[in-house]
Structures are given as C-alpha cells and as structure tokens.
Amino acid sequence: MHRSAHVDTFARDNLPPPEQWPEFLDSPDTRYPARMNATVELLDRMVAGGRGDSIALRTEEANCTYAQLQARVNAIARVLRARMGLVPGNRVLLRGSNNPMMAACLLAVIKAGLVAVPTMPLLRAKDLAPVVEKARVSAALCDLQLRDEIDRLREQTDALEQVMFFNDGSGADDALESWLADTPGAFEACDTAQDDVALIAFTSGTTGKPKGTMHFHRDIVAMCDLFPRHILKPTADDIFCGTPPLAFTFGLGGMLCFPLRAGASVLLLERGTPESLLGAIERHRATIVFTAPTMYRQMATIASRFDLSSLKKSVSAGEALPDATRQLWKQASGIEMIDGIGSTEMIHIFVSSMPGDVRRGSIGKPVPGYEARVVDDEMNEVAHGVVGKLAVKGPTGCRYLDDPRQLDYVRDGWNLPGDAFAMDEDGYFYYQARSDDMIISGGYNIAGPEVESALLMHEAVAECGVVGVPDEARGQLVKAFVVLKKGWQAEDGLKGTLQDFVKQTIAPYKYPRAIEFCETLPRTETGKLQRFRLREG
C-alpha cells in the first residue's frame, strides 16, 4: 500500500488482513497513479479541461455548472477542515436525498481527505446508531429535512460530536450555508493515496448487522472506467436521471460519478414516482435513466402519455429484472434494457451486456476487466447450465470494515456475492436467485425469481413475490404473494387460473402451490423485495 494521507488511521487499521482480500485483476482501464483524489478526477479535471461552464447538476428549479459545483465543493471542504477541525481519515456521516447539496457534500468530504459514510434517507435513529458506532463517526452533514432522526440519534449516542445541516437558510450556527457565504471557493485537495479509504458504504441488506464496505479513491474512479466505458458508453451530451439514492452505490455511480466522469450532466430528483420520473425525462430531455425493475414495470403502463423521444438508454439493477418487465418496457419505450448485477462490496455492476448483445433471460457477460464463473460449495467450476454460486474478481472487490464475514464473501481470491447463477456454453450468465432464497421443494431446486417472471406475464398481475415456506411433506412449499392490477378481483378462482398459467409457462413442478393476494409488497428504499418479510408472513 502507498503512503497514506490519513492522520486518523482508523479506516486503514480496520481493513481485513491482506491475505483475506480478493485477488485484484490488472486492467488497462484502471491503472492509476500512486497519488490520486477521486473528487479531483471527477470534478476538477473537468473544469481544468474547459468544461467549467457546462451544466453538471440539474434540478426542476435550477442548473449548476461544473465551475459552480467546484466552488461549492471547495467551500464545504474548507468548512469541514477549518471550521469543524476535521483531519484526513475522519469519518463523516452524510444524510440527504438526491439534491445538489448532498452531491456537493459527498464530493467535498472526499476532496478533503475524509471518509464519506452516506446513509439512506429513510433510515431511522435505531438503524443509524450501529453505523455510527461501527465506523466510529464523529461528524455529520445532514439535510435539514432529516434533522429529526439525527436529533434522536444524538440522544442515543455521544459519538456524533458535530453536526451541520445543509439546505438550511436559517442563519443558525449549525447551518452549513451560514458558513459558506464567507468561505472562499478555493481549496487544495488532500494529497490522498489511491488506496486511501474514501468511502464506507453500508450494505442495503435487510437482515443481520450492517456490513461496512470500504472503497479506496481508486475504486470510486474505477467504477466509472469499467461498466460505463464498456457498456453504457455515455458522452458529454448525455443527461442522466433516475431514482437510486446517492447513498446506494448504484445511485452514487449513476446519479453522480458516471455523469461527472463523462463531462455530462445529471438531473437530481428528490422523490421519484413513475409519473414524476417520466415527466422529468420529457421536460429535461433526459437521455439515460437508472432505476429498479419495479419502477420500469410501473412506468411502462403509462409511458404512452409522455414524450420519451430523447431517451436513448435505460439501466436496471438493484434486483432481478424479470423478462416480462424487460419486454413490457421495450414495447412501451422502444429501448432494450441494459440489465446489470453488482454489489455494494464490488461498488458497482460487474456483469451486464450492451443492448445489441442481449440474450433473452440472461443478464449478460462479465464487464471487461472482470472475470466470473459458477462454482459449487468447494469452489469447483460447475458444468454449463448447472446452477451454482456466482464467483467474480476484477479491479474492485470486497474489503469489509472489521468484520469476520469477510471470510464468507471472499474465498480462494474470488468474491462470492451470494447469488445463484447458471452459465451457458457462450459465457452468458443467468440469474436464479439469491443463494439463500433458492426454494427446495420435493427435492427440486426452484428459483423464486423465475416463478415471479412467469406470473408477471399474466395480465392480472401488477407485482409479485415468491418464497419458500415450511411444509411437512415437501420440505418447502412455493408460495406467491400477488398484487393485482386495477379491475381484477382477489378470488379463489383467479388463484387456480394463475397456477395453471405458470404450469404452462415454465416447468409445471415450479408452480406456486399457495397464492396470497395483497395490496403491496415490502421493499427496501432501493426497491429490493424484502423476501424475508414475506417468509415471516
């Protein structure tokens, strides 16, 4: 490792032992100098290259150029270091929805040599407490809209010594804007090493203690130079938009880092409904959209009401993309979806395919720079078409913050994201389920997402979730939770119709032997279906 710029060495001290790291593959796309700062690479280089007057961030109300964003980032960095007295390596909790100040605060923390710990806006104090304690966070920048939970958090722990609130024009002493008015818009970036920790991203998993994934300055830049460069191929003329939160690495890439790396712009939306996202695409002539499969399915049903002629590319990630949803969106928009699988541990997408290379039912092939295979429990590669565990390695990989679960995620140099996959003879990867979500019923292995995809092809089904529930005779029973479209009645006769439909669509033994109609499905803030809650009943 290179000489660290961190005065507070907590992050580096709590990396896993090197022998527990995955093997990192060399890629010509990710060969960086020993000293680098991610914000300098993403923002300052664009201004120095002549894009200062180009739009970087857009909202419904106003636009912000690269030069304006740089000045705001520099002023925030000065407040962090001079006013708040933070030193390189200190961790900073970031709380906010997708707005320009949240974006600027993220970039400023990294530029100042501090470690960003972004958190989902909907998290409550009880959810934030273990994050603060795990990462030893002593300072926070928080959107004023989210003040209540920070105040509750400070009642529960003494760890947060300083909190500044942004989007706060009150003039109060703890309002970040109060200090920015008289702060110069110049700041010399911290001389960080490429392998200094810049980001601790906590997994968006729904069970167990949160896991902090540590990413270096080079990792933040690397995610911009792999999937976007080879699959997405954005240009400076593109306008990005979407719904994933900046605190989610899917959103950090698509809603901030990818556009900046390309010299493009991004439309930041604080709240995204199908109607508001489609309306924003129409008004701002957006060209690239990032969101989750559920949102695409909902948007497809009303897309004809909007002018989407500017839209060129759509990216889906965060959870499995049912083929029925892919086809529905293609019919509605004319666009072939770019599907991808990534993980917080790997920072972004590592298996995907360009629209022209899509193979039906497959996510795609490893993004250039990555290698992937399907293995058994002993890490042996399985035959084509056989379901096993996905193993991947590349220029990014898992390094948990002081967590014994590192040994579960990394084996023999490979990252194990916890997904069950099959690979065909041409190297295309087919998602089956989360490894712990495979249903074993009557001796058969059944992937819940495959049953969901079949159900979604029926005209009555708006959304569904499929899980295994205990059954004395079969071990597990396939059970479907179904949200019906308007105009359909939840009745026993429809259950039989749906069961017969699935039998005719996929292997008959996979049909849901139990169906429960419900109004909504439980989802995380990032759109992931919370199957554990369905299993709990």
C-alpha positions in Angstrom: 0.0 0.0 0.0 1.1 3.6 -0.6 1.9 6.2 2.0 -1.4 7.3 3.5 -2.5 10.9 3.8 -4.8 10.0 6.7 -3.9 11.5 10.1 -6.7 9.4 11.6 -5.7 5.9 10.5 -8.9 4.1 11.7 -10.1 3.1 8.3 -6.8 1.6 7.1 -6.2 0.0 10.5 -9.5 -1.8 10.2 -9.1 -3.2 6.7 -9.1 -7.0 6.6 -5.7 -8.7 6.7 -4.3 -8.7 3.1 -4.5 -12.5 2.9 -8.3 -12.2 3.2 -8.6 -9.8 0.3 -9.8 -11.0 -3.1 -7.4 -11.2 -6.0 -7.5 -7.8 -7.8 -7.1 -8.1 -11.5 -5.0 -5.6 -13.5 -6.9 -3.8 -16.2 -5.6 -1.2 -18.6 -8.7 0.9 -17.7 -7.8 1.1 -14.1 -4.1 1.8 -13.9 -3.8 4.9 -11.8 -1.0 7.0 -10.2 0.0 6.4 -6.6 -1.4 9.7 -5.5 -5.0 10.5 -6.5 -8.1 12.1 -5.1 -11.4 10.9 -6.5 -13.1 14.3 -6.5 -10.1 15.8 -8.3 -10.5 13.1 -11.0 -14.3 13.5 -11.3 -14.7 17.3 -11.0 -11.5 19.3 -11.0 -10.2 17.7 -14.2 -13.4 18.6 -16.0 -13.1 22.2 -15.0 -9.4 22.3 -15.9 -10.2 20.7 -19.2 -12.5 23.5 -20.2 -15.9 22.3 -19.1 -16.4 24.8 -16.3 -19.4 26.5 -18.0 -21.1 23.2 -18.8 -24.0 22.0 -16.7 -23.1 19.4 -14.2 -26.2 19.2 -11.9 -29.8 19.9 -12.9 -33.0 20.2 -10.7 -36.5 21.2 -11.5 -35.7 24.7 -10.3 -32.1 25.4 -11.4 -28.9 24.2 -13.0 -25.3 24.2 -11.6 -22.3 24.3 -13.8 -19.1 22.4 -13.2 -17.3 25.6 -12.1 -20.2 26.4 -9.7 -20.1 22.9 -8.3 -16.4 23.1 -7.8 -16.6 26.4 -5.9 -19.3 24.9 -3.6 -17.4 21.7 -3.1 -14.3 23.7 -2.2 -16.1 25.9 0.3 -17.7 22.9 2.0 -14.3 21.2 2.2 -12.9 24.3 3.9 -15.7 24.3 6.4 -15.0 20.6 7.2 -11.3 21.1 7.7 -11.1 24.7 9.1 -14.4 25.4 10.9 -15.1 21.8 12.1 -11.5 20.9 12.6 -11.7 17.5 11.0 -8.5 15.8 9.8 -7.9 13.4 6.9 -9.2 10.0 7.7 -12.1 11.2 10.0 -15.4 9.7 9.0 -18.4 11.9 8.1 -22.0 10.7 8.1 -23.9 12.0 5.1 -27.7 12.3 5.3 -29.8 13.6 2.4 -31.9 12.8 -0.6 -30.8 13.3 -4.2 -30.2 17.1 -4.4 -27.2 19.3 -5.3 -26.1 20.0 -1.7 -26.0 16.3 -0.9 -23.9 15.7 -4.1 -21.6 18.6 -3.2 -21.1 17.4 0.4 -20.2 13.9 -0.8 -17.6 15.3 -3.2 -16.3 17.8 -0.5 -15.8 15.1 2.1 -13.7 13.0 -0.3 -11.7 16.0 -1.6 -10.8 17.0 2.0 -9.3 13.5 2.6 -12.1 12.5 4.9 -14.1 9.3 4.6 -17.7 9.5 3.4 -20.3 7.4 5.1 -23.5 8.0 3.2 -26.8 6.6 4.5 -30.2 6.0 3.1 -32.7 8.9 3.8 -35.4 6.7 5.3 -33.1 5.1 7.9 -34.2 5.8 11.5 -32.0 6.6 14.5 -32.1 2.9 15.6 -30.7 2.0 12.1 -28.1 4.7 12.1 -26.7 4.0 15.6 -24.9 0.8 14.6 -23.5 2.5 11.5 -22.1 5.4 13.6 -20.6 3.0 16.2 -19.2 0.6 13.7 -17.4 3.3 11.6 -16.6 5.5 14.7 -18.2 8.5 13.1 -17.8 11.8 15.0 -19.2 14.3 12.5 -22.3 14.5 10.2 -23.6 16.7 7.4 -27.4 16.3 7.2 -30.2 17.7 5.1 -32.4 19.9 7.3 -35.4 17.8 6.2 -33.9 14.8 8.0 -33.0 16.6 11.3 -35.5 14.7 13.5 -33.7 11.4 13.2 -30.3 12.9 13.7 -31.6 14.6 16.9 -32.9 11.2 18.1 -29.6 9.6 17.2 -27.7 12.1 19.3 -30.0 11.2 22.2 -28.9 7.6 21.8 -25.2 8.1 21.4 -22.5 10.6 22.2 -20.4 9.6 19.2 -21.6 12.4 17.0 -19.7 15.4 18.3 -20.5 17.8 15.4 -23.5 18.1 13.1 -24.0 20.7 10.4 -27.3 20.9 8.5 -27.5 21.8 4.8 -30.3 23.3 2.7 -30.8 25.4 5.8 -31.1 29.2 5.3 -31.9 30.0 8.9 -28.6 31.6 9.7 -28.2 29.3 12.7 -24.7 28.4 13.8 -25.2 24.8 12.8 -26.5 25.7 9.3 -23.8 24.9 6.7 -24.9 27.7 4.5 -24.2 30.2 7.3 -20.5 29.4 6.9 -20.4 29.0 3.2 -21.3 32.6 2.4 -17.9 34.0 3.6 -15.8 30.9 2.7 -13.5 31.2 -0.3 -14.3 28.9 -3.2 -10.7 27.6 -3.4 -9.3 24.6 -1.7 -6.3 22.4 -2.3 -7.3 18.8 -2.4 -5.9 16.5 0.1 -2.9 14.6 -1.3 -4.5 11.2 -0.8 -3.0 7.9 -1.9 -5.0 5.9 -4.5 -5.5 3.3 -1.8 -6.7 5.6 1.0 -10.2 4.8 2.0 -12.6 7.4 0.6 -16.0 5.7 1.2 -17.6 3.3 3.6 -20.8 2.1 2.0 -23.0 0.1 4.3 -24.9 -2.8 2.6 -28.6 -2.3 1.9 -29.3 -5.9 3.1 -32.4 -6.4 5.2 -31.3 -8.8 7.8 -28.4 -9.0 10.3 -25.9 -6.4 11.4 -24.9 -3.8 8.8 -21.7 -4.5 6.9 -19.4 -1.6 6.0 -17.7 -2.0 2.7 -14.6 0.1 2.3 -13.6 1.6 -1.0 -10.5 3.5 -2.0 -10.2 6.7 -4.1 -9.2 4.5 -7.0 -12.3 2.3 -6.6 -14.6 5.2 -7.0 -12.9 6.2 -10.2 -12.6 2.6 -11.4 -16.3 2.0 -11.2 -16.6 4.9 -13.7 -14.0 3.4 -16.1 -15.4 -0.1 -16.3 -19.2 -0.6 -16.7 -19.8 2.9 -18.1 -16.8 2.8 -20.5 -17.6 -0.6 -22.0 -21.4 -1.0 -21.7 -23.1 2.3 -21.1 -20.8 4.5 -23.3 -22.0 7.9 -22.2 -21.0 11.2 -23.8 -20.7 14.7 -22.6 -24.1 15.5 -24.3 -26.0 13.0 -22.1 -28.4 13.9 -19.4 -28.7 11.2 -16.7 -31.7 10.8 -14.4 -33.2 8.2 -12.2 -34.3 7.2 -8.7 -31.5 5.3 -6.9 -30.3 7.2 -3.8 -26.8 8.7 -3.8 -26.2 6.7 -0.6 -26.6 3.5 -2.6 -23.6 2.7 -4.7 -25.9 2.0 -7.7 -27.0 5.7 -7.3 -23.6 7.0 -6.4 -22.4 5.8 -9.8 -25.4 6.5 -12.0 -26.6 9.7 -10.3 -23.2 11.4 -9.8 -19.9 9.8 -10.6 -20.7 8.4 -14.1 -22.1 11.7 -15.4 -19.1 13.7 -14.0 -16.6 11.3 -15.4 -18.1 11.7 -18.9 -18.4 15.5 -18.6 -22.2 15.0 -18.8 -25.0 16.3 -16.5 -27.4 14.6 -14.2 -31.0 15.6 -13.2 -31.3 15.1 -9.4 -34.8 14.2 -8.3 -35.6 14.1 -4.6 -38.7 11.9 -5.0 -39.4 9.6 -7.8 -42.8 8.2 -8.8 -43.5 6.6 -12.2 -45.3 9.8 -13.2 -42.7 12.2 -11.9 -39.8 10.4 -13.4 -41.4 10.1 -16.9 -42.4 13.8 -16.6 -38.9 14.8 -15.8 -37.5 12.8 -18.7 -39.9 14.7 -21.0 -39.2 18.1 -19.6 -35.5 17.9 -19.4 -34.9 15.7 -22.5 -33.0 13.2 -20.4 -31.1 10.5 -22.4 -30.1 7.9 -19.8 -32.3 6.6 -16.9 -31.3 4.4 -14.0 -34.0 2.8 -11.8 -35.2 -0.6 -10.5 -37.3 -3.2 -12.3 -40.4 -2.4 -10.4 -40.3 1.2 -11.5 -39.8 0.2 -15.1 -42.8 -2.0 -14.9 -45.0 0.7 -13.5 -43.7 3.3 -15.9 -44.4 1.0 -18.9 -48.1 1.1 -18.3 -48.3 4.9 -18.6 -45.3 5.7 -20.9 -47.6 6.5 -23.8 -48.7 9.6 -22.1 -45.2 11.1 -22.2 -42.7 12.2 -24.9 -39.8 9.9 -24.3 -38.1 10.6 -27.7 -34.9 11.9 -26.0 -34.3 8.7 -24.1 -31.6 6.5 -25.5 -30.6 4.1 -22.7 -32.2 2.6 -19.6 -30.3 0.8 -16.9 -31.8 -1.7 -14.5 -30.1 -3.0 -11.3 -30.7 -3.5 -7.6 -32.8 -6.6 -8.0 -33.6 -9.3 -10.6 -35.1 -8.0 -13.9 -38.0 -10.3 -14.9 -38.0 -10.9 -18.7 -41.7 -9.9 -18.7 -40.7 -6.5 -17.4 -37.9 -6.1 -19.9 -40.3 -6.9 -22.8 -43.0 -4.6 -21.4 -40.6 -1.7 -21.2 -39.2 -2.4 -24.6 -42.8 -2.3 -26.1 -43.6 0.9 -24.3 -40.3 2.8 -25.0 -38.6 1.0 -27.9 -35.5 0.7 -25.7 -33.7 -2.6 -25.0 -32.9 -2.6 -21.3 -29.3 -2.6 -20.0 -29.5 -5.1 -17.2 -26.7 -5.5 -14.7 -25.7 -7.2 -11.4 -23.4 -5.5 -9.0 -23.0 -5.4 -5.2 -22.1 -2.8 -2.6 -19.0 -4.9 -1.9 -17.8 -4.6 -5.5 -19.1 -1.0 -5.7 -21.0 -1.3 -9.0 -22.1 -3.5 -11.9 -19.7 -6.4 -13.0 -22.0 -8.5 -15.2 -24.0 -6.8 -18.0 -24.5 -6.6 -21.7 -24.9 -3.9 -24.4 -28.4 -3.7 -25.9 -27.2 -5.3 -29.1 -25.8 -8.3 -27.2 -28.8 -9.1 -25.1 -29.7 -12.8 -24.8 -33.2 -13.4 -23.5 -33.3 -14.4 -19.9 -29.6 -13.6 -19.3 -28.1 -10.6 -17.5 -25.1 -10.8 -19.8 -21.3 -11.5 -19.6 -18.6 -10.1 -17.3 -17.9 -6.4 -17.8 -14.4 -6.1 -19.4 -11.9 -6.1 -16.6 -13.9 -8.7 -14.6 -13.9 -12.5 -14.6 -16.8 -14.6 -13.4 -17.6 -18.3 -13.0 -20.2 -20.5 -11.5 -18.9 -22.8 -8.7 -20.0 -25.4 -6.2 -19.6 -25.4 -2.5 -15.9 -26.5 -2.9 -15.2 -23.7 -5.4 -15.1 -26.1 -8.3 -16.4 -24.7 -11.6 -19.7 -26.4 -12.5 -20.8 -27.6 -16.0 -22.7 -25.3 -18.3 -26.3 -25.0 -17.4 -25.8 -26.2 -13.9 -26.9 -23.9 -11.1 -24.2 -22.9 -8.6 -22.7 -19.9 -6.8 -21.5 -16.8 -8.7 -17.8 -16.1 -8.1 -16.3 -12.9 -9.5 -13.0 -11.0 -9.4 -11.8 -7.8 -11.1 -10.3 -4.4 -10.4 -12.7 -3.9 -7.4 -13.6 -6.2 -4.6 -14.8 -6.8 -1.0 -13.0 -5.3 2.0 -15.3 -5.2 5.0 -14.7 -2.9 7.9 -13.5 -5.1 10.8 -16.0 -7.9 10.0 -15.5 -11.7 10.3 -17.9 -12.1 7.4 -15.0 -11.2 5.1 -14.2 -14.9 5.2 -17.7 -15.7 3.8 -17.6 -13.2 1.0 -14.0 -13.9 -0.2 -12.8 -17.5 -0.9 -9.7 -18.5 -2.8 -9.3 -15.0 -4.2 -12.9 -14.8 -5.5 -15.7 -12.6 -4.4 -18.9 -14.5 -3.6 -21.8 -12.1 -3.9 -24.3 -14.7 -2.6 -26.2 -15.2 -5.9 -27.2 -18.5 -7.6 -26.4 -18.5 -11.3 -26.1 -20.7 -14.3 -23.8 -20.0 -17.3 -24.4 -21.2 -20.9 -21.7 -22.5 -23.3 -21.3 -19.0 -24.7 -20.5 -17.4 -21.4 -23.8 -15.7 -20.7 -24.9 -15.6 -17.1 -28.5 -16.4 -16.0 -29.6 -15.3 -12.6 -31.6 -17.8 -10.5 -32.0 -16.3 -7.0 -30.1 -15.1 -4.0 -28.3 -18.3 -2.8 -30.3 -18.2 0.4 -33.5 -17.7 -1.5 -33.5 -20.9 -3.5 -36.6 -22.9 -2.7 -36.1 -26.7 -2.2 -39.4 -28.3 -2.7 -40.0 -32.0 -3.1 -36.3 -32.5 -4.0 -36.4 -29.8 -6.7 -34.4 -26.6 -6.6 -36.7 -23.8 -7.6 -35.7 -20.1 -8.2 -38.3 -17.7 -6.8 -37.5 -15.0 -9.5 -38.2 -17.5 -12.3 -41.7 -18.1 -10.9 -42.2 -14.4 -10.4 -41.2 -13.7 -14.0 -43.8 -16.3 -15.2 -46.6 -14.7 -13.0 -45.8 -11.2 -14.3 -46.6 -12.4 -17.8 -50.3 -12.8 -16.8 -52.4 -9.8 -17.5 -53.9 -9.7 -14.0 -50.6 -9.4 -12.1 -49.1 -6.0 -11.2 -46.4 -7.2 -8.8 -45.5 -10.4 -7.1 -43.0 -12.0 -4.7 -42.3 -15.8 -4.5 -40.7 -17.5 -1.5 -40.5 -20.9 0.1 -42.5 -21.6 3.2 -42.1 -24.6 5.5 -44.1 -27.7 4.6 -44.1 -31.0 6.3 -44.5 -33.1 3.2 -42.4 -31.2 0.7 -39.8 -29.5 2.9 -40.7 -26.2 1.4 -43.8 -25.0 -0.5 -43.6 -22.4 -3.3 -45.8 -19.5 -2.2 -46.6 -16.4 -4.3 -47.7 -13.0 -2.9 -49.6 -11.2 -5.7 -50.6 -7.6 -6.1 -53.4 -7.4 -8.8 -53.9 -4.7 -11.4 -56.9 -2.5 -11.0 -60.1 -4.1 -12.2 -59.2 -7.7 -11.0 -60.8 -9.3 -8.0 -58.9 -11.3 -5.5 -60.7 -14.6 -5.5 -60.0 -18.3 -5.3 -60.9 -18.9 -9.0 -58.1 -16.5 -10.0 -55.6 -18.4 -7.9 -56.3 -21.5 -9.9 -56.0 -19.6 -13.2 -52.6 -18.2 -12.2 -51.4 -21.6 -11.1 -52.4 -23.1 -14.4 -50.8 -20.2 -16.3 -47.4 -20.8 -14.5 -47.6 -24.5 -15.3 -48.0 -23.7 -18.9 -45.2 -21.1 -18.9 -42.4 -22.9 -17.0 -41.8 -26.4 -15.7 -45.0 -27.5 -14.1 -43.4 -28.6 -10.8 -42.4 -24.9 -10.1 -45.9 -23.6 -9.9 -46.9 -21.8 -6.7 -49.0 -24.2 -4.6 -50.1 -21.3 -2.4 -51.1 -17.8 -3.5 -51.9 -14.9 -1.3 -53.3 -11.7 -2.7 -52.1 -8.4 -1.1 -52.2 -4.7 -1.6 -48.5 -4.0 -1.6 -45.2 -5.8 -1.3 -42.5 -5.0 1.3 -39.5 -3.3 -0.3 -36.3 -1.6 0.8 -35.6 2.0 0.0 -33.6 0.9 -3.0 -36.5 -1.1 -4.4 -35.4 -4.6 -3.4 -38.1 -7.0 -2.5 -37.8 -8.0 1.2 -38.4 -11.7 0.8 -37.6 -12.4 4.4 -40.7 -10.4 5.4 -42.8 -12.5 3.1 -41.4 -15.6 4.7 -42.3 -14.3 8.1 -45.9 -14.0 6.9 
